[in-house]
Amino acid sequence: MIKKITTTVGSAMTAAVLFVNSAYAQSAAFFDNPQTGAAPNAAAQGTLGQNVTSIINFFLGLLGLVAVAFLIYAGVLMVTAGGNDEQIGKAKKVITFAVIGIVIILLSYTIVTFVTSTLG
């Protein structure tokens, strides 16, 4: 059994090495600006306010993903409870806190968007 697996893996690795395609290298400037190949200028990087807003929005999106992960976790807890009232109660608490978190995240996003548009 192990010999068969080893042979299969070895054959796959050999085929991958023999039939790999060539990768053509790009100049370092390509990664600065892929459309033109030129290095970005200071104006293309945005203002401090735009950068701070981008960072805040990134973290709010990350927190939104965490809240959705908690909702999924709570759903799995509830489905696998098997009639255990303690586990169902724990799942309901997690769902409640996750929904409260999502509401807070949405309100935070709304406030950041409002302040950004107001200040320009």
Secondary structure as UniProt FT lines:
FT   HELIX           2..18
FT   HELIX           28..31
FT   TURN            34..36
FT   HELIX           42..45
FT   HELIX           48..79
FT   TURN            82..83
FT   HELIX           85..119
//
